[in-house]
Amino acid sequence: MSWVDVPEGSDFPIENLPFGIFRPRDEEPRVGVRIGDHVVDVAAAGIEPDLAARPSLNALMASGHGGAVRERVAELLTGPERPDVVHPIADVQVLMPIDVVDYIDFYSSIHHATNLGRILRPDSEPLLPNWRQLPVAYHGRARTVVVSGTPVERPAGLVADASGTGRLTPTRALDIELEVGFLVGGQPAARIEPDHADRHVFGVVLLNDWSARDIQGFEYQPLGPHLAKSFATTISPWVVTLEALRPYLVEPPAQEPPPDPYLRAALPWAVDLELRVELNGTPITATNFSHMYWTFAQQLAHLTVNGAPAGSGDLFGSGTVSGPTKGERGSLIELTWRGAEPLTLDDGSTRTFLEDGDTVTVRGWCGGGDRPRIGFGEATGTIVPTPEAP
Amino acid sequence: MSWVDVPEGSDFPIENLPFGIFRPRDEEPRVGVRIGDHVVDVAAAGIEPDLAARPSLNALMASGHGGAVRERVAELLTGPERPDVVHPIADVQVLMPIDVVDYIDFYSSIHHATNLGRILRPDSEPLLPNWRQLPVAYHGRARTVVVSGTPVERPAGLVADASGTGRLTPTRALDIELEVGFLVGGQPAARIEPDHADRHVFGVVLLNDWSARDIQGFEYQPLGPHLAKSFATTISPWVVTLEALRPYLVEPPAQEPPPDPYLRAALPWAVDLELRVELNGTPITATNFSHMYWTFAQQLAHLTVNGAPAGSGDLFGSGTVSGPTKGERGSLIELTWRGAEPLTLDDGSTRTFLEDGDTVTVRGWCGGGDRPRIGFGEATGTIVPTPEAP
């Protein structure tokens, strides 16, 4: 056991030890490891200070030394007490953990893609012919990936009026997308095999891909979403290592038809990860990440199969996680069936899409009960109004 | 006149002075300014060494001091001789000039978009309803933007067979896209007005957005191109400043219908920039950038109107530049009308799409004749085969 006291039910027991970036009072940002309600200052502990006395995890992720650093932190926490290298979480600022090099977002929940197909193209097959053959994805804006707690400004963009003319307006259809994000580590590598995913994925975060459905509807043909999704993507600050998640890797759903050989894996790469979303404190979604049709291992194989390398600092999102039932839907457009079935919150108010002042919080964890709880903390954001024109 | 001799017809007279990154023999990469067939070592000349002794232009671009540095280099070149701070271009390595933060690619030539619409959707209106209302764009992969001269590996991806099943194959439809790239400088800023574009655009490069048309056809619905364009984007190494281009800014074509007010400019933001493409030395395209429907000023306004900031290190591409006539088309899919009209090269061989070993070179310049020639050098790349599976 650790000499740092870990509260009952904490997301961050000694089995977890996720990495993040924090700033102690009046000092420079640096690498920390979370334990219970405390943060270990890795550089101050003398563990790889060249990699740890930095304002992002990128160098540590690139080095391939993350596993060794985590083991040394575990030894530190179970050896002689070193209160001088540990800070209460309340005394530090928790910051954006990485410099995102590229942000790629997938679309890999069959339940989400089917729901969207039914809502947007009610007269066609909900899944397009390519959907079961490759994990569909697009690139997002790396610069606007922000850490949990950052306010999210309501975006403006062109939305069609009754005549089909686009008018600049703050979005009236601001939505969430419940996702899981994967951070790539190591040197850039191409043509990664799915069963080598654990050599290249450094860690995992919760992700909310905020989306403006009305802006998206007007702009997205023929090259995909742009302004509808480029304004903000929120991630949780503590990067849970794949090593910590290994006991919770499970078999994914069967794929029919079987995918092309470059997408086939022998090992189980689904993650038994419980996910929850609250809107102003009211639970609105409870699902599990293991429902995903395409695994993160297949996604990584896909995004590098053309020869484009992935390496330290790349972030890819799973795509919206929706499960098979109504209460497991990961976006408001699905939960309210594009506004036809508003949600009622605990305070009696109703929502179709988000209002200014609304707070959305994503939480997630593996295990619990008899097994160690490997938690992710939270990814939260509050909507602030579009600024007035100057 | 400069004490560095500038050859007749050079792209780089004293009126140009573009920025780049170079490595003198056995030394670290640093900022250079090109003049004729020489490079000025800015840090060695004592000009803002904190910004110039760096391996990318990002810090200089962020600082807002680019204009002042360029003026001091011009003074240096017209003052007492300082051969100690100038290298012949043949003695140095010219490197990738920037760390790309985000790469956004537009689709703003009406001739290109109309050609593509006719080729891909022959039974519909060639332009989609949103095309004249906003500059359509998508995000590309920042990590794979490479400098001129970098070999381009033929990408592989799923391509539909006769039954519609995707099969992994090296692309058989490797294409070019003749574009102009814009580098953003300064601190991150949102909601940029088109007429303030010159406060935010640091400089301009040539850009070739290599594309795999068959992979694109299979993957792009509904979220846009991904692997078809993520493998490589080539830029020219010398960043021509907007200051140098100012005499060549001209009125863009009239826009009908007039765009939303956030996209309206009073100043002329088209660029009278001649563009050429050669394939294995055979000229295949000659056009001018002033044909573009949407200007770079409108593109910058668009990509920030939702509140997403743009700042130092962001790169946006104009979209394929095609002019109104057949010889002005900026991609092979247009030049060969999707393979129906192969090109004949000077060696008698024919091409629909690119073969392994082919070299594509993009060149561009403003002025010439009676006016100073503000040239861009070249953006070139040679196709190498897809690696064999291990």
Interface residues (C-beta under 8 A of the other chain):
Chain A: V101 D102 I104 Y107 L128 P129 N130 Q133 L134 V136 A137 Y138 H139 G140 R141 A142 R143 T144 E153 R154 P155 A156 G157 L158 G164 T165 G166 R167 L168 P188 R191 A212 I215 F218 E219 Y220 Q221 P222 L223 G224 P225 H226 L227 S230 F231 A232 P257 D260 P261 Y262 H302 L303 V305 N306 G307 A308 P309 A310 G311 D314 T386 P387
Chain B: V101 D102 I104 Y107 L128 P129 N130 Q133 L134 V136 A137 Y138 H139 G140 R141 A142 R143 T144 E153 R154 P155 A156 G157 L158 G164 T165 G166 R167 L168 P188 R191 A212 I215 F218 E219 Y220 Q221 P222 L223 G224 P225 H226 L227 S230 F231 A232 P257 D260 P261 Y262 H302 L303 V305 N306 G307 A308 P309 A310 G311 D314 T386 P387
